[in-house]
Amino acid sequence: MIKSSRIRETQGDRLFLMGIYTFLSAVLIAVLFPLIFIVSSSFSSPQAVVSGKVWLFPVDVTLEGYKAVFRNPQIVTGYTNSLIYAVAGTIINVALTVMLAYPIAKKTFYGRNFIMVLLVITMMFEGGLIPFYLVVKNLHLLDTRWAMILPGAMAVFQVIVARTFFQTTIPDEIAEAAELDGCSDIRFMTSVVLPLSKPILAVLTLMYAVGHWNAYFDALIFLKSPNLFPLQIVLRNILILNTIDPTMVSKVDQMLAQQGLKDLLKYSLIVVASAPVLIIYPFVQKHFVKGVMIGSLKG
């Protein structure tokens, strides 16, 4: 019977590990505390928030902040717009990325290296904001929903990650066998490639969806109609410009301090705006980690 031998840790190794764990614990606390504080403040009374009583747990628990948030028609409209931009934009993003990444991942595709050079050049050089605005204007996309979807329909970095995944995961032998069986390219893509590409599809979906959900700069430049504003613009107006709709205050206790109500609404808005991403991530975490690891092995 072979006895398993265990490498004995030296005192220096133990001190090194203790230092690493201490540092990681400090980083965890530094990241986790603001999140807990914001969530706790969103469930606390305005007086407790203003007086600084909130630390880790809610004080005088109340849902008035969330009730006031969802009574504001601008926030409901912004939430709806963000969902539209995120869903429609992500579908277009993922479709275009896969349609470009898979062909250039094939060794038999003529000119794939030249296409990759062109893609990489776009990552190093760009025309700037004014030419970008003029292009969108000349395409008659200003103040339309398409201005939030089409200009960023594909990201070069995501194409590179997807191409690497296809190169390392989809063997050429599978395509050759399918071709011998009379399988068309479209059938091979839908029946073989996409089912085997769930990890990278999860990566692309999450990255694109988060990008659309957090996007506000394009809306700030291209949109003028308030009924087209995404949630982040509404959130920006409240957090930075301190513009609160009177309807948000009408049902709340009129004796509350205005500043306390503003702070309560800010914290509630931050939680509401972050909730969709936090809800989606656990369902794609397994595929996300696998896709990132495989997609980053080779460039």
ChimeraX attribute file (.defattr): number of C-alpha atoms within 10 A of each C-alpha:
attribute: neighborCount
match mode: 1-to-1
recipient: residues
	/A:1	3
	/A:2	4
	/A:3	5
	/A:4	6
	/A:5	6
	/A:6	6
	/A:7	6
	/A:8	7
	/A:9	8
	/A:10	9
	/A:11	9
	/A:12	9
	/A:13	11
	/A:14	11
	/A:15	11
	/A:16	12
	/A:17	12
	/A:18	12
	/A:19	12
	/A:20	12
	/A:21	12
	/A:22	12
	/A:23	12
	/A:24	12
	/A:25	12
	/A:26	12
	/A:27	11
	/A:28	11
	/A:29	12
	/A:30	11
	/A:31	11
	/A:32	11
	/A:33	13
	/A:34	13
	/A:35	15
	/A:36	15
	/A:37	16
	/A:38	22
	/A:39	19
	/A:40	21
	/A:41	31
	/A:42	30
	/A:43	23
	/A:44	25
	/A:45	24
	/A:46	26
	/A:47	19
	/A:48	18
	/A:49	24
	/A:50	17
	/A:51	9
	/A:52	10
	/A:53	16
	/A:54	21
	/A:55	16
	/A:56	15
	/A:57	15
	/A:58	21
	/A:59	19
	/A:60	14
	/A:61	14
	/A:62	15
	/A:63	14
	/A:64	22
	/A:65	27
	/A:66	19
	/A:67	15
	/A:68	22
	/A:69	24
	/A:70	16
	/A:71	17
	/A:72	16
	/A:73	14
	/A:74	20
	/A:75	23
	/A:76	16
	/A:77	19
	/A:78	21
	/A:79	21
	/A:80	17
	/A:81	19
	/A:82	26
	/A:83	18
	/A:84	17
	/A:85	22
	/A:86	24
	/A:87	18
	/A:88	15
	/A:89	25
	/A:90	25
	/A:91	17
	/A:92	17
	/A:93	23
	/A:94	26
	/A:95	15
	/A:96	15
	/A:97	24
	/A:98	22
	/A:99	13
	/A:100	18
	/A:101	23
	/A:102	20
	/A:103	15
	/A:104	23
	/A:105	20
	/A:106	17
	/A:107	12
	/A:108	10
	/A:109	11
	/A:110	11
	/A:111	10
	/A:112	16
	/A:113	13
	/A:114	11
	/A:115	13
	/A:116	15
	/A:117	10
	/A:118	12
	/A:119	16
	/A:120	14
	/A:121	12
	/A:122	12
	/A:123	11
	/A:124	7
	/A:125	8
	/A:126	10
	/A:127	8
	/A:128	8
	/A:129	10
	/A:130	9
	/A:131	11
	/A:132	12
	/A:133	17
	/A:134	12
	/A:135	14
	/A:136	18
	/A:137	14
	/A:138	9
	/A:139	10
	/A:140	12
	/A:141	18
	/A:142	20
	/A:143	19
	/A:144	15
	/A:145	18
	/A:146	16
	/A:147	21
	/A:148	27
	/A:149	21
	/A:150	14
	/A:151	14
	/A:152	15
	/A:153	17
	/A:154	21
	/A:155	17
	/A:156	18
	/A:157	13
	/A:158	21
	/A:159	23
	/A:160	23
	/A:161	24
	/A:162	28
	/A:163	25
	/A:164	22
	/A:165	26
	/A:166	25
	/A:167	20
	/A:168	13
	/A:169	14
	/A:170	17
	/A:171	11
	/A:172	14
	/A:173	9
	/A:174	13
	/A:175	19
	/A:176	12
	/A:177	11
	/A:178	16
	/A:179	13
	/A:180	10
	/A:181	9
	/A:182	11
	/A:183	15
	/A:184	12
	/A:185	12
	/A:186	10
	/A:187	12
	/A:188	16
	/A:189	17
	/A:190	11
	/A:191	12
	/A:192	15
	/A:193	18
	/A:194	14
	/A:195	11
	/A:196	15
	/A:197	18
	/A:198	16
	/A:199	24
	/A:200	29
	/A:201	22
	/A:202	23
	/A:203	25
	/A:204	27
	/A:205	21
	/A:206	19
	/A:207	16
	/A:208	24
	/A:209	25
	/A:210	17
	/A:211	15
	/A:212	23
	/A:213	26
	/A:214	17
	/A:215	19
	/A:216	20
	/A:217	12
	/A:218	14
	/A:219	21
	/A:220	13
	/A:221	13
	/A:222	19
	/A:223	20
	/A:224	13
	/A:225	10
	/A:226	13
	/A:227	13
	/A:228	20
	/A:229	25
	/A:230	32
	/A:231	26
	/A:232	23
	/A:233	21
	/A:234	22
	/A:235	22
	/A:236	14
	/A:237	13
	/A:238	18
	/A:239	18
	/A:240	9
	/A:241	10
	/A:242	14
	/A:243	13
	/A:244	18
	/A:245	16
	/A:246	10
	/A:247	13
	/A:248	21
	/A:249	21
	/A:250	11
	/A:251	12
	/A:252	14
	/A:253	10
	/A:254	10
	/A:255	6
	/A:256	13
	/A:257	12
	/A:258	12
	/A:259	14
	/A:260	17
	/A:261	24
	/A:262	21
	/A:263	21
	/A:264	28
	/A:265	27
	/A:266	24
	/A:267	23
	/A:268	25
	/A:269	26
	/A:270	17
	/A:271	17
	/A:272	18
	/A:273	19
	/A:274	13
	/A:275	11
	/A:276	13
	/A:277	14
	/A:278	11
	/A:279	10
	/A:280	12
	/A:281	14
	/A:282	10
	/A:283	11
	/A:284	17
	/A:285	15
	/A:286	13
	/A:287	17
	/A:288	22
	/A:289	15
	/A:290	15
	/A:291	22
	/A:292	18
	/A:293	15
	/A:294	19
	/A:295	24
	/A:296	13
	/A:297	11
	/A:298	13
	/A:299	10
